[in-house]
């Protein structure tokens, strides 16, 4: 401590300012990459709808702002930019009082073959997935097979769809908030809470199943 803080006057605006400078003895590269920061801040704006985030790079005076009223819907639409989509984005959500889990999932199919599944736990990008991703994959595979069989949408297809079949052309964002997240490793790249898989799978089966039953034209378009 150099000295005690001393009050020097009044100020109307309030808030917190955080300054950070990377330590070159720890980080081999202490330069900030604008694109990396923009990608992360855009993610946070998508995940926390209504929050206004502004970034200014004082090295180049480049500024960008992010704010979304319908965050996850806008996120999936961003992922599908330039692609031919099969249907409008589907949003399903759940709040489980027992586990105190809040889950939001948005998904949309396009006519391509690649899949993009992004998962987050408490706003942390779990790039290696984890139990919430496993639950989502199992849930959507079972749901689409159930809807297809129950409504005779398989035509001459005698088998069931595999997980790879179901995720072909799928872009989805899975965001959960839980009280005590358990991550594998210091980088928090993978969620390890074992109970989350079953909760998410059951939630997807119920909510997505209800959506497809009420919108069979969407289910038919996806399955075709």
C-alpha positions as CSV (number, residue, x, y, z in Angstrom):
1,X,0.0,0.0,0.0
2,X,1.5,3.3,-1.1
3,X,-1.1,5.5,0.8
4,X,-4.6,5.5,2.0
5,X,-7.4,6.6,-0.5
6,X,-8.4,10.2,0.0
7,X,-11.7,11.7,-1.1
8,X,-11.0,14.6,-3.5
9,X,-14.5,15.6,-4.7
10,X,-18.0,14.6,-5.9
11,X,-18.8,12.8,-9.1
12,X,-22.3,12.1,-10.5
13,X,-21.6,9.2,-12.9
14,X,-20.9,5.9,-11.1
15,X,-19.5,2.5,-12.1
16,X,-16.3,0.5,-12.2
17,X,-13.3,0.9,-14.4
18,X,-10.9,-2.0,-14.7
19,X,-7.4,-1.6,-16.2
20,X,-5.4,-4.6,-17.2
21,X,-1.9,-4.9,-18.5
22,X,-0.4,-8.2,-19.5
23,X,2.8,-9.3,-17.8
24,X,5.5,-10.0,-20.4
25,X,7.2,-12.4,-17.9
26,X,4.1,-14.6,-18.1
27,X,2.7,-14.0,-21.6
28,X,5.0,-14.5,-24.6
29,X,2.9,-12.1,-26.6
30,X,1.3,-9.1,-24.8
31,X,-0.2,-7.5,-27.8
32,X,-4.0,-7.5,-27.9
33,X,-5.6,-8.9,-31.1
34,X,-8.6,-6.8,-32.1
35,X,-10.4,-9.7,-33.9
36,X,-10.1,-12.0,-30.9
37,X,-11.6,-9.4,-28.5
38,X,-14.4,-8.5,-30.9
39,X,-15.4,-12.1,-31.3
40,X,-15.6,-12.6,-27.6
41,X,-17.4,-9.4,-26.9
42,X,-19.9,-10.1,-29.6
43,X,-20.5,-13.5,-28.0
44,X,-21.2,-11.9,-24.7
45,X,-23.7,-9.5,-26.3
46,X,-25.5,-12.4,-27.9
47,X,-25.6,-14.4,-24.6
48,X,-26.8,-11.4,-22.5
49,X,-29.5,-9.8,-24.6
50,X,-29.9,-6.1,-24.1
51,X,-26.4,-5.6,-22.7
52,X,-24.6,-2.8,-24.6
53,X,-20.9,-3.5,-25.3
54,X,-18.6,-1.1,-27.0
55,X,-15.0,-1.7,-28.0
56,X,-12.5,1.0,-29.1
57,X,-9.0,0.1,-30.3
58,X,-7.0,3.3,-29.5
59,X,-4.2,2.1,-31.7
60,X,-6.3,2.5,-34.8
61,X,-9.3,4.3,-33.5
62,X,-11.5,1.5,-34.7
63,X,-14.8,1.2,-32.8
64,X,-17.5,-1.4,-32.7
65,X,-20.7,-1.7,-30.7
66,X,-22.9,-4.8,-29.9
67,X,-26.4,-5.0,-28.5
68,X,-29.1,-7.5,-29.3
69,X,-32.7,-7.6,-28.2
70,X,-33.0,-11.3,-29.2
71,X,-29.6,-12.5,-28.4
72,X,-29.4,-16.2,-29.2
73,X,-31.7,-15.8,-32.2
74,X,-29.4,-13.2,-33.6
75,X,-26.4,-15.4,-32.8
76,X,-27.7,-18.3,-34.9
77,X,-28.7,-15.9,-37.7
78,X,-25.2,-14.6,-37.7
79,X,-23.8,-18.2,-37.9
80,X,-26.1,-18.8,-40.9
81,X,-25.2,-15.6,-42.8
82,X,-24.7,-16.5,-46.5
83,X,-26.4,-19.9,-46.2
84,X,-29.7,-21.1,-47.5
85,X,-31.7,-21.9,-44.4
86,X,-34.5,-24.5,-44.2
87,X,-36.7,-22.8,-41.6
88,X,-36.8,-20.0,-39.1
89,X,-34.6,-20.3,-35.9
90,X,-36.2,-22.4,-33.2
91,X,-35.7,-21.2,-29.6
92,X,-36.5,-23.5,-26.6
93,X,-35.8,-22.6,-23.0
94,X,-36.2,-24.2,-19.6
95,X,-35.7,-23.2,-15.9
96,X,-35.3,-26.2,-13.6
97,X,-35.9,-25.3,-10.0
98,X,-34.5,-28.5,-8.6
99,X,-31.0,-28.2,-10.2
100,X,-31.3,-24.4,-10.5
101,X,-30.4,-24.7,-14.2
102,X,-31.5,-22.2,-16.8
103,X,-31.1,-23.4,-20.4
104,X,-31.6,-21.7,-23.7
105,X,-31.1,-23.4,-27.1
106,X,-31.5,-21.9,-30.5
107,X,-31.1,-24.1,-33.6
108,X,-31.6,-23.7,-37.4
109,X,-30.8,-26.0,-40.3
110,X,-29.3,-24.9,-43.6
111,X,-29.0,-26.8,-46.8
112,X,-25.2,-27.4,-46.5
113,X,-23.5,-30.4,-44.8
114,X,-21.4,-28.7,-42.1
115,X,-22.6,-28.5,-38.5
116,X,-21.7,-25.7,-36.0
117,X,-22.5,-26.4,-32.4
118,X,-21.5,-23.7,-29.9
119,X,-21.9,-24.3,-26.2
120,X,-21.6,-22.0,-23.2
121,X,-21.9,-22.5,-19.4
122,X,-22.3,-19.3,-17.4
123,X,-21.1,-17.3,-20.4
124,X,-17.9,-19.3,-20.7
125,X,-17.3,-20.7,-24.2
126,X,-16.9,-24.4,-23.6
127,X,-15.0,-25.1,-26.8
128,X,-14.6,-28.8,-26.0
129,X,-18.3,-29.2,-25.2
130,X,-19.2,-31.4,-22.2
131,X,-22.3,-32.8,-20.6
132,X,-24.6,-30.1,-21.9
133,X,-23.5,-30.7,-25.5
134,X,-23.8,-34.5,-25.0
135,X,-27.4,-34.1,-23.7
136,X,-28.3,-31.8,-26.6
137,X,-27.0,-34.2,-29.2
138,X,-28.8,-37.2,-27.7
139,X,-32.0,-35.2,-27.3
140,X,-32.2,-33.9,-30.8
141,X,-31.4,-37.3,-32.3
142,X,-34.1,-39.0,-30.3
143,X,-36.6,-36.2,-30.9
144,X,-36.3,-36.2,-34.7
145,X,-36.5,-40.0,-34.9
146,X,-39.6,-40.0,-32.7
147,X,-41.3,-37.3,-34.7
148,X,-40.4,-38.9,-38.0
149,X,-41.7,-42.3,-37.0
150,X,-44.8,-41.0,-35.2
151,X,-45.9,-39.0,-38.3
152,X,-44.7,-41.4,-41.1
153,X,-42.2,-38.9,-42.3
154,X,-39.5,-41.5,-43.2
155,X,-41.1,-42.7,-46.4
156,X,-39.0,-45.6,-47.7
157,X,-36.2,-45.1,-45.1
158,X,-36.4,-48.3,-43.0
159,X,-33.6,-47.4,-40.5
160,X,-33.4,-44.7,-37.9
161,X,-31.3,-41.5,-38.2
162,X,-27.9,-41.5,-36.6
163,X,-26.5,-38.5,-34.7
164,X,-24.4,-37.6,-37.7
165,X,-27.5,-37.7,-39.9
166,X,-29.4,-35.4,-37.6
167,X,-26.6,-32.8,-37.2
168,X,-25.9,-32.5,-40.9
169,X,-26.6,-28.8,-41.8
170,X,-27.3,-27.9,-38.2
171,X,-26.2,-24.6,-36.5
172,X,-27.1,-24.4,-32.9
173,X,-26.2,-22.5,-29.7
174,X,-26.6,-24.1,-26.3
175,X,-26.3,-21.8,-23.4
176,X,-26.8,-22.9,-19.8
177,X,-26.5,-21.2,-16.4
178,X,-25.9,-23.4,-13.3
179,X,-25.0,-22.7,-9.7
180,X,-21.9,-24.9,-9.3
181,X,-20.3,-25.5,-12.7
182,X,-17.5,-28.1,-12.8
183,X,-15.0,-27.7,-15.6
184,X,-12.4,-30.1,-16.8
185,X,-9.0,-28.4,-16.7
186,X,-7.9,-24.8,-15.9
187,X,-9.0,-23.4,-19.3
188,X,-12.7,-24.3,-18.6
189,X,-13.1,-25.7,-22.1
190,X,-15.3,-28.6,-21.1
191,X,-18.3,-28.9,-18.7
192,X,-18.2,-31.9,-16.4
193,X,-21.4,-31.8,-14.3
194,X,-22.7,-35.3,-14.9
195,X,-26.4,-34.5,-14.0
196,X,-26.6,-31.9,-16.8
197,X,-26.6,-34.4,-19.6
198,X,-29.9,-36.0,-18.5
199,X,-31.6,-32.7,-17.7
200,X,-30.7,-31.2,-21.1
201,X,-31.6,-34.3,-23.0
202,X,-35.0,-34.6,-21.3
203,X,-35.6,-30.9,-21.8
204,X,-34.8,-31.1,-25.6
205,X,-37.0,-34.2,-26.0
206,X,-40.0,-32.4,-24.4
207,X,-39.7,-28.9,-25.7
208,X,-38.4,-29.6,-29.2
209,X,-40.9,-32.5,-29.5
210,X,-43.7,-30.2,-28.7
211,X,-42.5,-27.6,-31.2
212,X,-42.3,-30.2,-34.0
213,X,-45.8,-31.6,-33.2
214,X,-47.2,-28.1,-33.5
215,X,-45.1,-27.3,-36.6
216,X,-45.0,-30.5,-38.6
217,X,-44.1,-28.6,-41.8
218,X,-40.8,-27.6,-40.2
219,X,-40.1,-31.2,-39.0
220,X,-40.9,-32.4,-42.5
221,X,-38.6,-29.9,-44.1
222,X,-35.7,-30.8,-41.8
223,X,-36.2,-34.6,-42.3
224,X,-36.5,-34.3,-46.1
